[in-house]
Amino acid sequence: MSRLFYTLIKHMNNIIRISVSESSRLFGVSEKTIRRALKNEEVNYIVVKGRYKIQFSSLVKWSQESRRRSKLLENKGLGQYIDKWKINNKKYSPNNKIAK
């Protein structure tokens, strides 16, 4: 799964920033963990109207630096939905054999 995120980040032209609460939900960790990463300057962020806006790409890199955080991302965060996103309808499948 980390390859998917790194590929997404590599091709991003715009910087995406998300809040602390969104970060915790997406990455399957507590808000306290996200705030600790902010305090330790482990992720890139800006402050807008008194609120942290965290750079999404730095969150992805941060989540992959620790095996535990990586597992939380897969099991409690965004990763738990990846299998549900797979296309089951062969008509719309990106499979090359079907498309030809």
matplotlib code that plots the C-alpha trace (Angstrom):
import matplotlib.pyplot as plt

x = [0.0, 2.8, 3.8, 0.3, 0.7, 4.2, 3.0, 0.2, 2.5, 5.1, 2.4, 0.8, 1.2, -0.8, 0.0, -2.9, -3.2, -5.5, -6.5, -5.4, -8.7, -8.8, -5.2, -6.0, -9.0, -7.2, -4.1, -5.8, -3.9, -5.1, -5.1, -2.6, -0.2, -0.6, -0.1, 3.1, 4.4, 3.7, 5.5, 8.5, 8.4, 8.1, 5.5, 5.3, 2.5, 1.3, -1.0, -4.2, -6.4, -5.0, -5.4, -2.8, -3.0, -0.7, 0.9, -0.6, 2.6, 4.6, 1.9, 2.3, 6.1, 5.7, 3.2, 5.6, 8.7, 7.3, 6.1, 3.4, 2.0, 2.1, 0.0, -2.4, -2.8, -3.7, -6.0, -7.7, -7.0, -7.6, -6.0, -8.9, -11.0, -8.6, -10.1, -13.6, -12.4, -11.4, -13.5, -15.5, -17.4, -15.4, -16.8, -15.1, -12.0, -8.6, -7.5, -5.8, -7.1, -10.7, -10.2, -8.9]
y = [0.0, 2.4, 2.3, 3.5, 6.6, 7.3, 7.1, 9.6, 12.0, 11.8, 12.9, 15.6, 19.1, 20.9, 20.8, 19.2, 20.3, 18.7, 19.4, 17.5, 15.7, 14.7, 13.5, 11.3, 9.7, 9.1, 7.6, 5.6, 7.3, 9.6, 13.4, 13.3, 11.4, 13.9, 16.8, 15.1, 14.8, 18.6, 19.4, 17.3, 18.8, 15.4, 16.7, 19.9, 22.3, 25.8, 27.7, 29.2, 31.3, 29.5, 26.0, 23.6, 22.6, 19.6, 18.8, 15.4, 14.2, 14.7, 12.7, 9.8, 9.8, 10.1, 7.2, 4.9, 5.7, 3.5, 0.0, 0.5, 3.6, 1.9, -1.0, 1.5, 3.2, -0.2, -1.5, 1.6, 4.4, 4.8, 1.5, -0.5, 0.6, -0.2, -3.6, -2.1, 0.3, -2.5, -2.7, -5.9, -5.2, -6.6, -4.1, -1.3, -3.2, -1.8, -5.4, -5.4, -8.8, -7.7, -4.4, -5.9]
z = [0.0, 0.6, -3.1, -3.9, -1.6, -2.8, -6.4, -5.6, -3.9, -6.7, -9.3, -7.1, -8.5, -5.8, -2.1, -0.2, 3.5, 6.0, 9.6, 12.7, 13.0, 9.4, 9.7, 12.6, 10.9, 7.6, 9.2, 12.0, 14.8, 17.7, 17.4, 20.3, 18.1, 15.2, 17.6, 18.9, 15.3, 14.9, 18.1, 17.1, 13.6, 12.0, 9.5, 7.4, 8.3, 8.3, 10.7, 9.1, 11.4, 14.5, 13.1, 11.9, 8.2, 7.7, 4.3, 3.2, 1.5, 4.7, 6.6, 4.2, 4.6, 8.4, 8.5, 6.6, 8.8, 11.6, 11.1, 13.8, 12.2, 8.8, 10.2, 11.8, 8.4, 6.8, 9.6, 11.1, 8.6, 4.9, 4.0, 5.4, 2.5, -0.3, -1.0, -1.2, -3.9, -6.3, -9.5, -9.6, -12.8, -15.7, -18.1, -16.2, -15.1, -16.1, -16.9, -20.3, -21.4, -21.0, -22.7, -26.0]

ax = plt.figure().add_subplot(projection="3d")
ax.plot(x, y, z, "-o")
ax.set_aspect("equal")
plt.show()
